[in-house]
Amino acid sequence: MAKPAVISVIGSLNVDLVTRTSRVPVGGETLTSESFDIGFGGKGANQAVACARLSRTEKQALNGEASDVEVRMVGAVGDDQFSPDFLKSLRKDGLNTDKIKVLPGKKTGVAVIIVETQSGENRIMFCPGANYDVKVEDLVDDDASVALFQLELPLDVVLHNMKVARDKGVETIINPAPAIPLPDEAYSGLGHLIVNETEASILSGIENPTSWDKVAAVFVSRGVKNVIITLGGDGVYYQTEKRQSESLPGKIVPARKVKVVDTTAAGDTFAGAYSVAVAHWKAMSRGSDFDLDVAIAHANRAASMTVQKKGAQSSIPWANEVPEA
């Protein structure tokens, strides 16, 4: 078997404390919830699990079979009651956890999540814990094909390693959430930017955008090659540097019509599926162009499976669970 393509996911690891309720209580109100669960999450870990699951079947993972993609999670957890089971869960999904540091005297990051069961929408409060103790140092391996980033680590760690990845010729993807304005250096030469509607507005500086082409043009002008904007129930918009140079509009893939139970990790599933497609292309391209249409369509279908289940990592599908069309 050929050497697997390597995806380095440099990001957060959080314990999810999830409360499900018919509605969100108003100020000063006490409301009895429908359920409470503890799970594993963090945008970094969620996206790493998505990469691992969407590059193999559950049977392959259970049998310890090799895949054509190796996913390495890079980050930090605390030496508390959560970390042993967290690392065990990641390994069970087929991830390489060798570069996750267990920091003495620190707490694992925590996300408090409220899910409105009537709509499936979620609200999240994030306490970074050990995530914010990740140091500014080179975290991208020389043999990586793809480096995937978010913004739940310190910004200087993310920016430093995005530059390291680009300097090493590693295909670089960022899902900048939670969104904050980024310096121009973050976009220069960036291969892939994945944002939702809110993030697109904040990062582009265009409030209440009426044209996604105008929003994408901002990012392309800053140096981004592929701009992907997820639109929830309206699907996915995407534009490329090449299409814009030819004055062609962006494209939209409609969302699949499914029953939405919980939107937690839907965006992370999309990012993971997309990253696997990039890794496969990087390993096998031999000079061919990246098929963005196929990658977007597949990632869209994968995300549609996630929203039909409760939870974060537990809702992410395996490769064989994603429909062909």
Secondary structure, 3 states (H helix, E strand, C coil): CCCCEEEEEECCCEEEEEEEECCCCCCCCCCCCCEEEEEEECHHHHHHHHHHHCCCCHHHHHCCCCCCEEEEEEEEEECCCCHHHHHHHHHHCCCEEEEEEEECCCCCEEEEEEEECCCCCEEEEEECHHHHHCCCCCCCCCCCCEEEECCCCCHHHHHHHHHHHHHCCCEEEECCCCCCCCCHHHCCCCCEEEEEHHHHHHHHCCCCCCCHHHHHHHHHHCCCCEEEEECHHHCEEEEEHHHHHCCCCCEEECCCCCCCCCCCCHHHHHHHHHHHHHHHHHHHCCCCCCCHHHHHHHHHHHHHHHCCCCCCHHHCCCHHHCCCC
